[in-house]
Amino acid sequence: MKNFRSNSLVSCVGFLATIKKKPFVKFSSALLTQRIMATNTKISSDNKQLIKRSDKIAHFKQDVWSIFTPLAQQFNAANLGQGFMDPPKGRANLKSILAKSYSPLFKRTLDPDSEILPTAGANEGLYAIFAAFLDPGDEVILIEPFFDQYIANITMNGGVPVYVPLRPMGDTNKIMSSRDWKLDINELRSKITSKSKIIVFNTPHNPVGKVFSIEEMAEINKLAEEFNLMIISDEVYDRLYYDPDVHERIANLPGAWERTITVGSGGKTFGTTGWRIGWLIGPKHLIGAALSAQTRIVFCVNTPLQEALAISFDLAETNNYFEYTIGEYTRRREKLMKALTDVGLPYTIPQGSYFILANTAKVKIPEDYPYPDVILQRPRDFKVCYWMAKEIGVVAIPPSEFYCEENAHLAENFIRLAFCKTDKTLDEAAKNLQKLKKYIEE
């Protein structure tokens, strides 16, 4: 499997095509599925619009292009109208294959034309959502730690971030599971005000690796219903979770579909981050607003890589790619965890995604160690990561960057390590991590 995580179109598609066909393996949770199916009734999106569009886009009329371009097909007319290469709504082939792949996962038949929107990467999709729904002063609740790009996307659209941290319940000086990182639902409730508009929710979680349970998601959804909040469910790692855990979707909970946009990523799904292809899935009235914003941001997403992603999904579905990927990342997760165990660093075992948080509280760096100015005034985890890169030969990311300033201290003893790497890189890192032993105090 030499082409695993290749970033080129040829190798990605070639890799998928060469996987030996095996019987499809389902990672099911029958009881949970029955519970969702029994209560999940579809509410017509024509009855009411739960979430108000932002003033930025509320005045937009239907653009001339989306009125007249479809007429060519409708009336079988020669199209001498728009000088376009690709319609803003995305390639029909990609939307159809996404609908085919995700309809069973969302337990409903998705309309590829009105409930799915290809985006220029998940990040641009997030920006389009915030542009579509945020007015100046609207508050967006973020669960810490969070993807750092959320902040710019929110504030550039006039929004105000509000923070609620996940907290580890247990001894972080010992190996623990990401399921032990908990959200205090009462703390979340305390952050909701009359200005609250959106909750951003991420599962499987970066960087903790937490896969939220249905019970945890139900508590979040209950608050969203009570206060009429929109939910952005960032699920870019939705195909990457480890046995026995199963990724469930908050949009499948009773009443959640009508207020939720789910964000996906081709880059995370197929290891092709440079392609910048993502997608949004949700009800027509929410996706339509995001489309209205996106048309004024990037207009459309590049055609060749939309088609490449469609081919990749088609091959993945028929060649057990997703099951293979889970197995491959499970193996690499085990390799990195063994390296950390061997040197005596406790860590959080991720249920999903491809990151591990390691606890460096026992690592003693010389007090007079010289740091550059860019590091000197930053939290402890920045200093540890700089020192490790220079003295140990392993680069990690300081997770305090994923917290607000007030809560940054919660991450000062952690580092984030990624195992979406080649065996050569992981083996080199494991060898270099051995240098840590002499700096660890029990």
Disulfide bonds with the S-S distance in Angstrom:
none
